[in-house]
């Protein structure tokens, strides 16, 4: 696996892939890789496909007081994992290359996709995500890009942006990878101490119970209230537990896919998770 850090080097390697007639798949990441990211690499691999992973801890998607400074950075370990998983190229730009002096452009996705849920709790977060993903798409020009379903709202925002801006990239979602007890894998799980880690399992359990109850025709408001109380009993401070339209993230409408999403803080760590509702 090659690692490149400049746009010229990236373009040269990509031109080589294209000259071989390969399709290019992109797996954007912020590093601190785990089995969830490896599932994205696995999904991307295929005959005639060159897999490019990016590692860039994007300052524009962290709000003031968020964990930008302590976000785990371990590129050497990440590169070894990517190579073992069959990734062909690692794109690892610096902040100066991604956002050179004078950088003045941002991408904002509207349509009610970014001012709800995590967008309400983290103002500007999805502008930062959309801007860096648009840049990664412009730099790599992938045929297809893979994102984890764990960040369901991010996936919806990126899908909308790719369609709206005719970016010519297929955005593919990959199911969440979970620990044996059900906790969704996340680079932020490493912030949890042993006690918090033990209690964190309440998040997937509360979502599973609510998704089952609602899917079985139970009262949604009651199920969401019970999920919230279960999280609070486990020591979480709940940000939201919501049932939304799976695509546009607004009020669920009859006959359309629904998704249950939650965000809650345990100790100093904010966790998110989501499940489909039948
Ligand atoms: O999901 C992430 O790791 C990030 O939000 C992404 C998509 C790499 C953009 O920085």
Boltz pocket constraint, residues with backbone or C-beta under 6 A from the ligand:
constraints:
  - pocket:
      binder: B
      contacts: [[A, 28], [A, 29], [A, 30], [A, 54], [A, 56], [A, 58], [A, 61], [A, 128], [A, 129], [A, 132], [A, 133], [A, 151], [A, 154]]
      max_distance: 6.0
